[in-house]
Amino acid sequence: MPRSVNHAASKARRKKTLKLAKGYFGRRKNVWTVAKNAVEKGLTYAYRDRRAKKREFRALWIVRINAACREQGVSYSQFMGKLNTSSLEINRKVLADLALNDPAGFKAIFDQVMNG
């Protein structure tokens, strides 16, 4: 009995991978073995960097908040310590946005946290 091969399914798998490789340069976009490796590596990087992005943004927010606090003569850790003991529920993302785009608003929050 001859070997049974599901060519439709294997062709669909290859087509799916080659579709993901669209826009790649050279043989990476149209040669199956090269494209398969390139797509696999790209998906690995995408998975890893979705998590790294969160770390990078948190670090950026901390830098911005620290710079705004230093202008007021206080370190980031002192400010965050007081903020955590205060009744204000405000996260780093919002604080960093205020520090960058609305210094007067950040100053108002800063004064409330440090004096309250």
The first five atom37 places (N, CA, C, CB, O) and aatype in JSON, in Angstrom:
{
  "aatype": [12, 14, 1, 15, 19, 2, 8, 0, 0, 15, 11, 0, 1, 1, 11, 11, 16, 10, 11, 10, 0, 11, 7, 18, 13, 7, 1, 1, 11, 2, 19, 17, 16, 19, 0, 11, 2, 0, 19, 6, 11, 7, 10, 16, 18, 0, 18, 1, 3, 1, 1, 0, 11, 11, 1, 6, 13, 1, 0, 10, 17, 9, 19, 1, 9, 2, 0, 0, 4, 1, 6, 5, 7, 19, 15, 18, 15, 5, 13, 12, 7, 11, 10, 2, 16, 15, 15, 10, 6, 9, 2, 1, 11, 19, 10, 0, 3, 10, 0, 10, 2, 3, 14, 0, 7, 13, 11, 0, 9, 13, 3, 5, 19, 12, 2, 7],
  "atom_mask": [
    [1, 1, 1, 1, 1],
    [1, 1, 1, 1, 1],
    [1, 1, 1, 1, 1],
    [1, 1, 1, 1, 1],
    [1, 1, 1, 1, 1],
    [1, 1, 1, 1, 1],
    [1, 1, 1, 1, 1],
    [1, 1, 1, 1, 1],
    [1, 1, 1, 1, 1],
    [1, 1, 1, 1, 1],
    [1, 1, 1, 1, 1],
    [1, 1, 1, 1, 1],
    [1, 1, 1, 1, 1],
    [1, 1, 1, 1, 1],
    [1, 1, 1, 1, 1],
    [1, 1, 1, 1, 1],
    [1, 1, 1, 1, 1],
    [1, 1, 1, 1, 1],
    [1, 1, 1, 1, 1],
    [1, 1, 1, 1, 1],
    [1, 1, 1, 1, 1],
    [1, 1, 1, 1, 1],
    [1, 1, 1, 0, 1],
    [1, 1, 1, 1, 1],
    [1, 1, 1, 1, 1],
    [1, 1, 1, 0, 1],
    [1, 1, 1, 1, 1],
    [1, 1, 1, 1, 1],
    [1, 1, 1, 1, 1],
    [1, 1, 1, 1, 1],
    [1, 1, 1, 1, 1],
    [1, 1, 1, 1, 1],
    [1, 1, 1, 1, 1],
    [1, 1, 1, 1, 1],
    [1, 1, 1, 1, 1],
    [1, 1, 1, 1, 1],
    [1, 1, 1, 1, 1],
    [1, 1, 1, 1, 1],
    [1, 1, 1, 1, 1],
    [1, 1, 1, 1, 1],
    [1, 1, 1, 1, 1],
    [1, 1, 1, 0, 1],
    [1, 1, 1, 1, 1],
    [1, 1, 1, 1, 1],
    [1, 1, 1, 1, 1],
    [1, 1, 1, 1, 1],
    [1, 1, 1, 1, 1],
    [1, 1, 1, 1, 1],
    [1, 1, 1, 1, 1],
    [1, 1, 1, 1, 1],
    [1, 1, 1, 1, 1],
    [1, 1, 1, 1, 1],
    [1, 1, 1, 1, 1],
    [1, 1, 1, 1, 1],
    [1, 1, 1, 1, 1],
    [1, 1, 1, 1, 1],
    [1, 1, 1, 1, 1],
    [1, 1, 1, 1, 1],
    [1, 1, 1, 1, 1],
    [1, 1, 1, 1, 1],
    [1, 1, 1, 1, 1],
    [1, 1, 1, 1, 1],
    [1, 1, 1, 1, 1],
    [1, 1, 1, 1, 1],
    [1, 1, 1, 1, 1],
    [1, 1, 1, 1, 1],
    [1, 1, 1, 1, 1],
    [1, 1, 1, 1, 1],
    [1, 1, 1, 1, 1],
    [1, 1, 1, 1, 1],
    [1, 1, 1, 1, 1],
    [1, 1, 1, 1, 1],
    [1, 1, 1, 0, 1],
    [1, 1, 1, 1, 1],
    [1, 1, 1, 1, 1],
    [1, 1, 1, 1, 1],
    [1, 1, 1, 1, 1],
    [1, 1, 1, 1, 1],
    [1, 1, 1, 1, 1],
    [1, 1, 1, 1, 1],
    [1, 1, 1, 0, 1],
    [1, 1, 1, 1, 1],
    [1, 1, 1, 1, 1],
    [1, 1, 1, 1, 1],
    [1, 1, 1, 1, 1],
    [1, 1, 1, 1, 1],
    [1, 1, 1, 1, 1],
    [1, 1, 1, 1, 1],
    [1, 1, 1, 1, 1],
    [1, 1, 1, 1, 1],
    [1, 1, 1, 1, 1],
    [1, 1, 1, 1, 1],
    [1, 1, 1, 1, 1],
    [1, 1, 1, 1, 1],
    [1, 1, 1, 1, 1],
    [1, 1, 1, 1, 1],
    [1, 1, 1, 1, 1],
    [1, 1, 1, 1, 1],
    [1, 1, 1, 1, 1],
    [1, 1, 1, 1, 1],
    [1, 1, 1, 1, 1],
    [1, 1, 1, 1, 1],
    [1, 1, 1, 1, 1],
    [1, 1, 1, 1, 1],
    [1, 1, 1, 0, 1],
    [1, 1, 1, 1, 1],
    [1, 1, 1, 1, 1],
    [1, 1, 1, 1, 1],
    [1, 1, 1, 1, 1],
    [1, 1, 1, 1, 1],
    [1, 1, 1, 1, 1],
    [1, 1, 1, 1, 1],
    [1, 1, 1, 1, 1],
    [1, 1, 1, 1, 1],
    [1, 1, 1, 1, 1],
    [1, 1, 1, 0, 1]
  ],
  "atom_positions": [
    [[0.84, -1.18, 0.0], [0.0, 0.0, 0.0], [0.88, 1.24, 0.0], [-0.96, 0.0, 1.22], [1.83, 1.32, 0.79]],
    [[0.6, 2.22, -0.87], [1.43, 3.4, -0.92], [1.26, 4.27, 0.34], [1.1, 4.22, -2.18], [0.25, 4.22, 1.04]],
    [[2.28, 5.05, 0.58], [2.27, 5.94, 1.74], [1.26, 7.06, 1.52], [3.68, 6.53, 2.0], [1.21, 7.63, 0.43]],
    [[0.47, 7.36, 2.52], [-0.53, 8.41, 2.43], [0.09, 9.73, 2.89], [-1.79, 8.06, 3.28], [0.7, 9.8, 3.96]],
    [[-0.06, 10.76, 2.08], [0.52, 12.06, 2.4], [-0.59, 13.11, 2.33], [1.7, 12.42, 1.41], [-1.31, 13.2, 1.33]],
    [[-0.72, 13.88, 3.38], [-1.72, 14.95, 3.39], [-1.06, 16.22, 2.86], [-2.32, 15.17, 4.83], [-0.64, 17.08, 3.63]],
    [[-0.97, 16.31, 1.55], [-0.25, 17.43, 0.94], [-0.95, 18.76, 1.19], [-0.08, 17.2, -0.56], [-0.29, 19.79, 1.33]],
    [[-2.27, 18.74, 1.25], [-3.0, 20.0, 1.46], [-2.61, 20.63, 2.8], [-4.52, 19.75, 1.41], [-2.42, 21.84, 2.88]],
    [[-2.5, 19.81, 3.84], [-2.17, 20.34, 5.17], [-0.73, 20.84, 5.23], [-2.38, 19.25, 6.24], [-0.47, 21.91, 5.78]],
    [[0.21, 20.07, 4.65], [1.61, 20.51, 4.71], [1.82, 21.77, 3.87], [2.55, 19.39, 4.23], [2.62, 22.63, 4.23]],
    [[1.12, 21.87, 2.76], [1.22, 23.07, 1.92], [0.65, 24.28, 2.67], [0.48, 22.86, 0.56], [1.21, 25.38, 2.6]],
    [[-0.45, 24.07, 3.38], [-1.07, 25.16, 4.15], [-0.13, 25.63, 5.26], [-2.41, 24.7, 4.76], [-0.04, 26.83, 5.53]],
    [[0.58, 24.69, 5.9], [1.54, 25.05, 6.95], [2.66, 25.91, 6.38], [2.14, 23.79, 7.61], [3.02, 26.94, 6.95]],
    [[3.19, 25.49, 5.25], [4.27, 26.26, 4.62], [3.78, 27.63, 4.19], [4.83, 25.49, 3.41], [4.48, 28.63, 4.34]],
    [[2.58, 27.67, 3.65], [2.01, 28.93, 3.18], [1.84, 29.91, 4.34], [0.65, 28.69, 2.48], [2.1, 31.11, 4.21]],
    [[1.41, 29.38, 5.48], [1.22, 30.22, 6.67], [2.55, 30.83, 7.11], [0.6, 29.38, 7.83], [2.62, 32.01, 7.44]],
    [[3.6, 30.02, 7.13], [4.93, 30.51, 7.53], [5.46, 31.53, 6.53], [5.91, 29.35, 7.67], [6.01, 32.56, 6.92]],
    [[5.3, 31.24, 5.24], [5.77, 32.18, 4.22], [5.0, 33.49, 4.26], [5.66, 31.55, 2.83], [5.55, 34.55, 3.94]],
    [[3.75, 33.43, 4.66], [2.97, 34.66, 4.81], [3.54, 35.49, 5.96], [1.47, 34.34, 5.05], [3.59, 36.72, 5.87]],
    [[3.96, 34.83, 7.03], [4.57, 35.55, 8.15], [5.91, 36.17, 7.76], [4.77, 34.61, 9.34], [6.34, 37.17, 8.35]],
    [[6.58, 35.57, 6.76], [7.89, 36.05, 6.32], [7.79, 37.17, 5.3], [8.7, 34.9, 5.73], [8.81, 37.66, 4.81]],
    [[6.58, 37.58, 4.98], [6.4, 38.65, 3.98], [7.12, 39.91, 4.45], [4.89, 38.93, 3.73], [6.96, 40.32, 5.61]],
    [[7.89, 40.53, 3.58], [8.62, 41.74, 3.93], [10.05, 41.47, 4.34], [0.0, 0.0, 0.0], [10.84, 42.41, 4.48]],
    [[10.41, 40.21, 4.54], [11.8, 39.89, 4.86], [12.66, 40.06, 3.61], [11.92, 38.44, 5.42], [12.13, 40.08, 2.49]],
    [[13.95, 40.18, 3.78], [14.88, 40.47, 2.68], [15.5, 39.19, 2.14], [15.97, 41.43, 3.15], [15.83, 38.27, 2.9]],
    [[15.66, 39.14, 0.84], [16.36, 38.03, 0.19], [15.6, 36.73, 0.27], [0.0, 0.0, 0.0], [14.37, 36.7, 0.17]],
    [[16.35, 35.63, 0.47], [15.74, 34.3, 0.48], [14.89, 34.05, 1.72], [16.81, 33.25, 0.38], [14.15, 33.07, 1.78]],
    [[15.01, 34.92, 2.69], [14.23, 34.73, 3.92], [12.73, 34.85, 3.66], [14.67, 35.76, 4.98], [11.92, 34.36, 4.45]],
    [[12.36, 35.49, 2.56], [10.93, 35.69, 2.31], [10.29, 34.61, 1.44], [10.72, 37.02, 1.67], [9.07, 34.48, 1.45]],
    [[11.1, 33.82, 0.68], [10.46, 32.9, -0.25], [11.04, 31.48, -0.28], [10.54, 33.46, -1.61], [10.49, 30.62, -0.96]],
    [[12.12, 31.23, 0.44], [12.67, 29.87, 0.5], [12.23, 29.26, 1.83], [14.25, 29.87, 0.36], [12.51, 29.81, 2.9]],
    [[11.54, 28.12, 1.76], [10.89, 27.55, 2.92], [11.82, 27.36, 4.1], [10.28, 26.24, 2.55], [11.49, 27.81, 5.2]],
    [[12.98, 26.7, 3.91], [13.84, 26.39, 5.06], [14.41, 27.65, 5.68], [14.98, 25.45, 4.63], [14.53, 27.74, 6.91]],
    [[14.76, 28.62, 4.86], [15.32, 29.88, 5.39], [14.22, 30.69, 6.07], [15.97, 30.71, 4.26], [14.43, 31.22, 7.16]],
    [[13.06, 30.77, 5.43], [11.94, 31.54, 5.99], [11.47, 30.95, 7.31], [10.78, 31.6, 4.99], [11.15, 31.69, 8.24]],
    [[11.44, 29.63, 7.39], [11.0, 28.95, 8.61], [11.87, 29.36, 9.79], [11.02, 27.42, 8.43], [11.37, 29.68, 10.87]],
    [[13.19, 29.36, 9.58], [14.12, 29.75, 10.66], [13.96, 31.22, 11.02], [15.56, 29.47, 10.25], [13.97, 31.58, 12.19]],
    [[13.83, 32.06, 9.99], [13.71, 33.5, 10.24], [12.42, 33.83, 11.01], [13.74, 34.28, 8.91], [12.44, 34.63, 11.94]],
    [[11.32, 33.21, 10.61], [10.04, 33.46, 11.27], [10.07, 32.95, 12.71], [8.88, 32.79, 10.49], [9.58, 33.62, 13.62]],
    [[10.65, 31.77, 12.91], [10.74, 31.2, 14.25], [11.52, 32.11, 15.19], [11.4, 29.81, 14.2], [11.12, 32.35, 16.33]],
    [[12.64, 32.62, 14.69], [13.47, 33.51, 15.5], [12.75, 34.83, 15.76], [14.81, 33.77, 14.8], [12.81, 35.37, 16.86]],
    [[12.06, 35.34, 14.73], [11.31, 36.58, 14.89], [10.21, 36.46, 15.93], [0.0, 0.0, 0.0], [10.0, 37.38, 16.72]],
    [[9.51, 35.32, 15.93], [8.46, 35.11, 16.91], [9.02, 34.98, 18.32], [7.65, 33.88, 16.56], [8.4, 35.41, 19.29]],
    [[10.21, 34.39, 18.43], [10.88, 34.29, 19.73], [11.23, 35.67, 20.27], [12.15, 33.42, 19.63], [11.0, 35.97, 21.44]],
    [[11.79, 36.52, 19.4], [12.12, 37.88, 19.8], [10.85, 38.66, 20.19], [12.85, 38.61, 18.65], [10.85, 39.41, 21.17]],
    [[9.78, 38.46, 19.43], [8.53, 39.17, 19.72], [8.0, 38.8, 21.1], [7.47, 38.87, 18.64], [7.58, 39.67, 21.86]],
    [[8.03, 37.51, 21.42], [7.57, 37.04, 22.72], [8.42, 37.64, 23.84], [7.6, 35.51, 22.79], [7.9, 38.15, 24.84]],
    [[9.74, 37.57, 23.66], [10.65, 38.08, 24.68], [10.47, 39.59, 24.89], [12.1, 37.77, 24.3], [10.43, 40.07, 26.02]],
    [[10.36, 40.31, 23.79], [10.36, 41.77, 23.87], [9.02, 42.35, 24.32], [10.73, 42.36, 22.55], [8.96, 43.5, 24.76]],
    [[7.94, 41.57, 24.23], [6.68, 42.04, 24.81], [6.83, 42.17, 26.33], [5.51, 41.08, 24.47], [6.21, 43.03, 26.95]],
    [[7.65, 41.32, 26.91], [7.91, 41.41, 28.34], [8.96, 42.47, 28.67], [8.35, 40.05, 28.87], [8.84, 43.18, 29.67]],
    [[9.98, 42.56, 27.83], [11.04, 43.56, 28.05], [10.49, 44.97, 27.95], [12.18, 43.36, 27.04], [10.95, 45.88, 28.65]],
    [[9.51, 45.17, 27.07], [8.92, 46.49, 26.87], [8.35, 47.05, 28.17], [7.82, 46.43, 25.81], [8.48, 48.24, 28.45]],
    [[7.73, 46.19, 28.96], [7.15, 46.62, 30.23], [8.24, 47.11, 31.19], [6.36, 45.48, 30.87], [8.06, 48.11, 31.89]],
    [[9.36, 46.38, 31.21], [10.49, 46.8, 32.07], [11.07, 48.13, 31.61], [11.59, 45.73, 32.08], [11.38, 48.99, 32.42]],
    [[11.21, 48.28, 30.29], [11.81, 49.5, 29.74], [10.95, 50.73, 30.03], [12.02, 49.36, 28.23], [11.47, 51.79, 30.37]],
    [[9.63, 50.58, 29.89], [8.75, 51.72, 30.17], [8.75, 52.08, 31.64], [7.34, 51.42, 29.71], [8.76, 53.26, 31.98]],
    [[8.75, 51.08, 32.51], [8.79, 51.37, 33.95], [10.07, 52.13, 34.3], [8.7, 50.07, 34.78], [10.03, 53.08, 35.08]],
    [[11.2, 51.72, 33.72], [12.47, 52.41, 33.97], [12.41, 53.86, 33.47], [13.63, 51.66, 33.29], [12.92, 54.77, 34.12]],
    [[11.78, 54.07, 32.3], [11.65, 55.42, 31.76], [10.8, 56.3, 32.67], [11.03, 55.37, 30.35], [11.14, 57.46, 32.93]],
    [[9.69, 55.74, 33.16], [8.83, 56.5, 34.06], [9.58, 56.89, 35.32], [7.58, 55.7, 34.42], [9.44, 58.01, 35.81]],
    [[10.37, 55.97, 35.86], [11.12, 56.25, 37.08], [12.13, 57.37, 36.85], [11.83, 54.99, 37.58], [12.3, 58.24, 37.7]],
    [[12.8, 57.34, 35.7], [13.78, 58.39, 35.37], [13.09, 59.75, 35.32], [14.48, 58.08, 34.02], [13.61, 60.74, 35.84]],
    [[11.92, 59.8, 34.68], [11.2, 61.08, 34.54], [10.69, 61.59, 35.89], [10.01, 60.92, 33.58], [10.77, 62.79, 36.16]],
    [[10.18, 60.7, 36.71], [9.7, 61.12, 38.03], [10.87, 61.59, 38.89], [8.95, 59.96, 38.74], [10.76, 62.58, 39.61]],
    [[11.98, 60.87, 38.82], [13.17, 61.24, 39.59], [13.66, 62.63, 39.19], [14.29, 60.21, 39.39], [14.02, 63.43, 40.05]],
    [[13.68, 62.91, 37.88], [14.14, 64.22, 37.41], [13.24, 65.33, 37.94], [14.18, 64.27, 35.86], [13.72, 66.38, 38.36]],
    [[11.93, 65.09, 37.93], [10.99, 66.1, 38.43], [11.13, 66.28, 39.94], [9.54, 65.71, 38.07], [11.0, 67.4, 40.45]],
    [[11.39, 65.18, 40.66], [11.56, 65.28, 42.11], [12.84, 66.01, 42.47], [11.57, 63.88, 42.73], [12.87, 66.81, 43.41]],
    [[13.9, 65.75, 41.71], [15.19, 66.4, 41.99], [15.09, 67.91, 41.83], [16.3, 65.84, 41.07], [15.77, 68.66, 42.53]],
    [[14.24, 68.36, 40.9], [14.03, 69.81, 40.73], [13.42, 70.41, 41.99], [13.13, 70.09, 39.52], [13.62, 71.59, 42.28]],
    [[12.69, 69.6, 42.74], [12.08, 70.05, 43.99], [12.99, 69.81, 45.19], [10.74, 69.35, 44.21], [12.66, 70.17, 46.31]],
    [[14.15, 69.18, 44.94], [15.13, 68.96, 46.0], [14.91, 67.69, 46.81], [0.0, 0.0, 0.0], [15.39, 67.58, 47.93]],
    [[14.2, 66.73, 46.25], [13.92, 65.47, 46.94], [14.27, 64.33, 46.0], [12.41, 65.38, 47.4], [14.14, 64.46, 44.79]],
    [[14.74, 63.2, 46.57], [15.05, 62.05, 45.72], [13.77, 61.28, 45.37], [16.07, 61.12, 46.44], [12.73, 61.43, 46.01]],
    [[13.88, 60.46, 44.36], [12.75, 59.63, 43.91], [12.25, 58.72, 45.03], [13.15, 58.79, 42.68], [11.05, 58.59, 45.25]],
    [[13.2, 58.08, 45.74], [12.8, 57.11, 46.76], [12.08, 57.8, 47.93], [14.02, 56.34, 47.27], [11.14, 57.24, 48.49]],
    [[12.52, 58.99, 48.28], [11.84, 59.72, 49.36], [10.42, 60.08, 48.95], [12.63, 61.01, 49.73], [9.48, 59.94, 49.73]],
    [[10.28, 60.54, 47.7], [8.96, 60.92, 47.19], [8.03, 59.71, 47.14], [9.08, 61.55, 45.81], [6.88, 59.79, 47.58]],
    [[8.52, 58.59, 46.6], [7.68, 57.4, 46.47], [7.32, 56.81, 47.84], [8.4, 56.33, 45.61], [6.23, 56.27, 48.03]],
    [[8.25, 56.93, 48.79], [7.95, 56.47, 50.14], [6.8, 57.25, 50.75], [0.0, 0.0, 0.0], [5.91, 56.68, 51.37]],
    [[6.83, 58.57, 50.58], [5.75, 59.42, 51.11], [4.45, 59.17, 50.34], [6.13, 60.92, 51.02], [3.36, 59.17, 50.93]],
    [[4.57, 58.96, 49.01], [3.38, 58.72, 48.19], [2.68, 57.44, 48.62], [3.76, 58.64, 46.71], [1.45, 57.4, 48.66]],
    [[3.44, 56.4, 48.94], [2.85, 55.13, 49.35], [2.15, 55.23, 50.71], [3.93, 54.06, 49.41], [1.19, 54.51, 50.96]],
    [[2.64, 56.11, 51.58], [1.99, 56.27, 52.89], [0.82, 57.25, 52.82], [3.0, 56.75, 53.93], [-0.03, 57.27, 53.71]],
    [[0.77, 58.06, 51.75], [-0.34, 59.01, 51.61], [-1.58, 58.3, 51.09], [0.06, 60.17, 50.66], [-1.55, 57.12, 50.76]],
    [[-2.68, 59.05, 51.03], [-3.95, 58.47, 50.58], [-4.1, 58.49, 49.06], [-5.12, 59.21, 51.21], [-5.08, 57.97, 48.53]],
    [[-3.15, 59.08, 48.38], [-3.23, 59.18, 46.91], [-2.95, 57.83, 46.26], [-2.24, 60.23, 46.39], [-1.98, 57.15, 46.61]],
    [[-3.79, 57.45, 45.31], [-3.6, 56.22, 44.52], [-3.26, 56.66, 43.1], [-4.9, 55.29, 44.54], [-4.15, 56.78, 42.25]],
    [[-1.98, 56.88, 42.83], [-1.56, 57.34, 41.5], [-0.33, 56.53, 41.09], [-1.25, 58.89, 41.5], [0.59, 56.34, 41.88]],
    [[-0.33, 56.05, 39.86], [0.75, 55.16, 39.43], [1.88, 55.92, 38.75], [0.21, 54.1, 38.49], [1.78, 57.12, 38.49]],
    [[2.96, 55.22, 38.48], [4.15, 55.83, 37.9], [3.91, 56.36, 36.49], [5.29, 54.83, 37.88], [4.48, 57.38, 36.1]],
    [[3.08, 55.67, 35.74], [2.8, 56.09, 34.37], [2.18, 57.48, 34.35], [1.87, 55.07, 33.67], [2.59, 58.34, 33.57]],
    [[1.2, 57.7, 35.2], [0.52, 58.99, 35.26], [1.45, 60.06, 35.83], [-0.76, 58.89, 36.12], [1.48, 61.18, 35.33]],
    [[2.2, 59.71, 36.85], [3.15, 60.67, 37.43], [4.19, 61.12, 36.42], [3.85, 60.05, 38.65], [4.51, 62.31, 36.33]],
    [[4.71, 60.16, 35.64], [5.72, 60.5, 34.63], [5.13, 61.39, 33.55], [6.3, 59.23, 34.0], [5.79, 62.31, 33.08]],
    [[3.89, 61.12, 33.16], [3.23, 61.95, 32.14], [3.03, 63.37, 32.66], [1.88, 61.33, 31.73], [3.24, 64.34, 31.94]],
    [[2.61, 63.48, 33.92], [2.45, 64.81, 34.52], [3.79, 65.54, 34.61], [1.82, 64.7, 35.91], [3.87, 66.73, 34.32]],
    [[4.83, 64.84, 35.02], [6.14, 65.45, 35.16], [6.65, 65.99, 33.83], [7.14, 64.44, 35.73], [7.31, 67.03, 33.78]],
    [[6.33, 65.29, 32.75], [6.81, 65.69, 31.43], [5.94, 66.77, 30.81], [6.87, 64.49, 30.51], [6.46, 67.75, 30.29]],
    [[4.62, 66.6, 30.87], [3.71, 67.47, 30.12], [3.01, 68.54, 30.95], [2.69, 66.65, 29.44], [2.51, 69.52, 30.4]],
    [[2.95, 68.37, 32.26], [2.26, 69.33, 33.12], [3.03, 69.51, 34.43], [0.81, 68.85, 33.4], [2.62, 69.01, 35.47]],
    [[4.15, 70.24, 34.37], [4.96, 70.41, 35.58], [4.2, 71.04, 36.74], [6.16, 71.26, 35.27], [4.45, 70.71, 37.9]],
    [[3.26, 71.96, 36.44], [2.48, 72.58, 37.51], [1.6, 71.54, 38.2], [1.62, 73.74, 36.95], [1.46, 71.56, 39.43]],
    [[1.01, 70.66, 37.43], [0.19, 69.59, 38.01], [1.03, 68.65, 38.87], [0.0, 0.0, 0.0], [0.61, 68.24, 39.95]],
    [[2.21, 68.31, 38.37], [3.1, 67.45, 39.16], [3.5, 68.14, 40.45], [4.36, 67.08, 38.34], [3.57, 67.5, 41.5]],
    [[3.78, 69.45, 40.38], [4.18, 70.21, 41.56], [3.07, 70.2, 42.6], [4.54, 71.67, 41.18], [3.33, 70.1, 43.8]],
    [[1.81, 70.31, 42.14], [0.67, 70.29, 43.06], [0.58, 68.94, 43.78], [-0.65, 70.58, 42.3], [0.38, 68.88, 44.99]],
    [[0.74, 67.86, 43.04], [0.73, 66.52, 43.64], [1.9, 66.37, 44.58], [0.76, 65.42, 42.56], [1.76, 65.82, 45.68]],
    [[3.07, 66.85, 44.16], [4.29, 66.76, 44.97], [4.08, 67.45, 46.3], [5.48, 67.38, 44.23], [4.41, 66.9, 47.36]],
    [[3.55, 68.67, 46.25], [3.33, 69.43, 47.5], [2.33, 68.72, 48.41], [2.82, 70.86, 47.19], [2.52, 68.68, 49.63]],
    [[1.28, 68.17, 47.82], [0.27, 67.45, 48.62], [0.87, 66.23, 49.29], [-0.91, 67.03, 47.74], [0.57, 65.94, 50.45]],
    [[1.73, 65.52, 48.57], [2.34, 64.3, 49.12], [3.35, 64.66, 50.22], [3.02, 63.49, 47.99], [3.35, 64.04, 51.28]],
    [[4.19, 65.64, 49.95], [5.26, 65.96, 50.89], [4.74, 66.68, 52.15], [6.3, 66.83, 50.2], [5.31, 66.53, 53.23]],
    [[3.65, 67.44, 52.01], [3.13, 68.19, 53.16], [2.0, 67.46, 53.87], [2.65, 69.56, 52.71], [1.7, 67.74, 55.03]],
    [[1.38, 66.51, 53.17], [0.2, 65.85, 53.74], [0.43, 64.58, 54.39], [0.0, 0.0, 0.0], [-0.51, 63.97, 54.9]]
  ]
}
